[in-house]
Amino acid sequence: MIGSERTKAALTSADSPLQGKALESYAFAYAAWVIAMVATLTSLFFGEVMKLPPCSLCWYQRICLFPLTGLIAAGIVLRDKNLAYYTLPLVVVGLGLALYHNLIYYGVVPETLSPCTQGVPCNSRQIEWLGFITIPLMALLAFLSILLCLLAHRSNLRGARA
C-alpha cells in the first residue's frame, strides 16, 4: 500500500509530466490497448487455432489492427501526448474497411464489388453467434471502440493542458 501511494505521489507531483486529469486520461489509452490486444488475439485464434481462413478484406483489416497493439503500448509507456495522431490513421482506415466488409456481408453492397475474388468470399458465414454476431461485426465494433477511446484520450489530454 505504501509503495502504491509513493508511485501515485510521484506521478502527480508538480514536476511530473502527468498531473491531474492527464493521469486519468491514460485510462482511455489503456482501454484502446486492451481492445486492440483482444481483437488481435481473437483474430489469430480464429485463423490459427480454429483454422478459419480470412478473406481479403479480413487481411487488410489485420494490417491495420496488428500494429495498433504495439503503437498504443509504446504511446502509453512513453506517455506520448501525440498517441492519437499516429494511431488514428490506422484506426480510421480499419474502420472504413470493416464497415465496407459488413455492407458486403449483409448484402447491402453486391459481392461483385468485393475484392474477394479468390479464396474465401467476403460474405461467407464462418461464425454467427446469437444469430447476429459475426467476424465482420466484431471487427467493426473493435475499430469503433478503439476510435472512441483514442478520441476520448486526446480530448482529456487537451483538457488537462488547459
C-alpha positions as CSV (number, residue, x, y, z in Angstrom):
1,M,0.0,0.0,0.0
2,I,2.8,2.4,0.9
3,G,4.6,1.7,-2.4
4,S,1.5,2.4,-4.5
5,E,1.0,5.7,-2.6
6,R,4.6,6.7,-3.4
7,T,4.1,5.9,-7.0
8,K,0.9,7.9,-7.2
9,A,2.6,10.8,-5.4
10,A,5.5,10.7,-7.8
11,L,3.2,10.6,-10.9
12,T,1.1,13.5,-9.7
13,S,3.9,15.7,-8.3
14,A,4.4,19.2,-9.6
15,D,7.5,18.2,-11.7
16,S,5.7,15.2,-13.2
17,P,4.5,15.3,-16.9
18,L,1.3,13.7,-15.7
19,Q,-0.8,15.8,-13.5
20,G,-4.4,15.6,-12.5
21,K,-6.6,14.9,-15.5
22,A,-3.7,13.9,-17.7
23,L,-3.1,10.9,-15.5
24,E,-6.8,9.9,-15.7
25,S,-6.8,10.3,-19.5
26,Y,-4.5,7.4,-19.9
27,A,-7.3,5.1,-18.8
28,F,-8.8,5.5,-22.3
29,A,-5.4,4.7,-23.9
30,Y,-5.2,1.6,-21.8
31,A,-8.8,0.7,-22.8
32,A,-7.8,1.1,-26.5
33,W,-4.8,-1.1,-26.0
34,V,-6.8,-3.8,-24.3
35,I,-9.4,-3.8,-27.1
36,A,-6.7,-3.9,-29.8
37,M,-4.9,-6.8,-27.9
38,V,-8.1,-8.8,-27.5
39,A,-9.1,-8.2,-31.2
40,T,-5.6,-9.2,-32.4
41,L,-5.6,-12.4,-30.2
42,T,-9.1,-13.3,-31.3
43,S,-8.2,-12.9,-35.0
44,L,-5.1,-15.1,-34.5
45,F,-7.2,-17.6,-32.6
46,F,-9.8,-17.8,-35.4
47,G,-7.1,-18.2,-38.0
48,E,-4.5,-20.4,-36.3
49,V,-6.5,-22.5,-33.8
50,M,-9.9,-22.7,-35.4
51,K,-8.4,-22.8,-38.9
52,L,-10.9,-20.3,-40.3
53,P,-9.3,-18.8,-43.4
54,P,-9.6,-15.0,-43.6
55,C,-10.9,-13.3,-46.7
56,S,-9.1,-10.4,-48.5
57,L,-10.9,-7.7,-46.5
58,C,-10.0,-9.5,-43.3
59,W,-6.3,-9.4,-44.2
60,Y,-6.5,-5.7,-44.9
61,Q,-8.2,-5.1,-41.6
62,R,-5.5,-7.2,-39.9
63,I,-2.9,-5.0,-41.5
64,C,-4.5,-2.0,-39.7
65,L,-5.2,-3.8,-36.4
66,F,-2.0,-5.7,-35.6
67,P,0.4,-2.7,-35.4
68,L,-2.1,-0.8,-33.1
69,T,-1.2,-3.2,-30.2
70,G,2.4,-2.2,-30.3
71,L,1.9,1.5,-31.2
72,I,-0.6,2.1,-28.4
73,A,1.5,0.3,-25.9
74,A,4.6,2.4,-26.9
75,G,2.5,5.6,-26.6
76,I,1.4,4.6,-23.1
77,V,4.9,3.7,-21.9
78,L,6.3,6.9,-23.3
79,R,3.4,8.9,-22.2
80,D,3.3,10.4,-25.7
81,K,0.8,13.2,-26.0
82,N,0.7,12.6,-29.8
83,L,-0.5,9.0,-29.4
84,A,-3.8,9.6,-31.1
85,Y,-2.2,11.3,-34.1
86,Y,-0.1,8.3,-35.2
87,T,-2.7,5.7,-34.3
88,L,-5.9,7.3,-35.7
89,P,-5.0,6.8,-39.4
90,L,-4.7,3.1,-38.9
91,V,-8.0,3.0,-36.9
92,V,-9.9,5.1,-39.4
93,V,-8.7,3.0,-42.4
94,G,-9.5,-0.2,-40.5
95,L,-12.9,1.1,-39.5
96,G,-13.7,2.0,-43.2
97,L,-12.6,-1.4,-44.3
98,A,-14.7,-3.1,-41.6
99,L,-17.8,-1.0,-42.5
100,Y,-17.4,-1.9,-46.2
101,H,-16.9,-5.6,-45.2
102,N,-20.2,-5.5,-43.2
103,L,-22.0,-3.9,-46.1
104,I,-20.8,-6.8,-48.3
105,Y,-21.5,-9.4,-45.6
106,Y,-25.1,-8.3,-45.1
107,G,-25.8,-7.8,-48.8
108,V,-26.1,-4.0,-49.0
109,V,-23.1,-3.9,-51.4
110,P,-23.2,-6.7,-54.1
111,E,-20.5,-9.3,-53.9
112,T,-19.4,-8.3,-57.4
113,L,-17.9,-5.1,-55.8
114,S,-15.9,-7.2,-53.4
115,P,-12.1,-7.5,-53.6
116,C,-12.5,-11.2,-52.5
117,T,-12.2,-12.8,-56.0
118,Q,-10.0,-15.7,-54.9
119,G,-10.2,-17.9,-51.8
120,V,-12.8,-17.2,-49.2
121,P,-15.6,-15.0,-50.2
122,C,-16.1,-11.8,-48.1
123,N,-19.7,-12.8,-47.3
124,S,-19.0,-16.4,-46.2
125,R,-20.6,-17.2,-42.9
126,Q,-18.0,-18.8,-40.7
127,I,-19.2,-17.7,-37.3
128,E,-22.6,-16.4,-36.3
129,W,-23.2,-16.3,-32.6
130,L,-26.6,-15.5,-31.2
131,G,-27.8,-15.1,-34.8
132,F,-26.1,-11.8,-35.5
133,I,-22.5,-11.6,-34.0
134,T,-20.2,-12.3,-36.9
135,I,-16.5,-11.8,-37.5
136,P,-17.0,-8.7,-39.6
137,L,-19.3,-7.2,-36.9
138,M,-16.7,-7.9,-34.2
139,A,-14.0,-6.2,-36.3
140,L,-16.3,-3.2,-36.9
141,L,-17.1,-2.9,-33.1
142,A,-13.4,-3.3,-32.2
143,F,-12.2,-0.5,-34.5
144,L,-15.1,1.8,-33.5
145,S,-14.3,1.2,-29.8
146,I,-10.6,1.9,-30.3
147,L,-11.5,5.1,-32.2
148,L,-13.8,6.3,-29.4
149,C,-11.2,5.5,-26.7
150,L,-8.4,7.3,-28.6
151,L,-10.6,10.4,-29.2
152,A,-11.5,10.5,-25.5
153,H,-7.8,10.1,-24.6
154,R,-6.9,13.0,-26.9
155,S,-9.8,15.1,-25.6
156,N,-8.7,14.5,-21.9
157,L,-5.1,15.4,-22.7
158,R,-6.3,18.7,-24.2
159,G,-8.5,19.4,-21.2
160,A,-5.6,18.6,-18.8
161,R,-3.4,21.1,-20.6
162,A,-5.9,23.9,-20.4
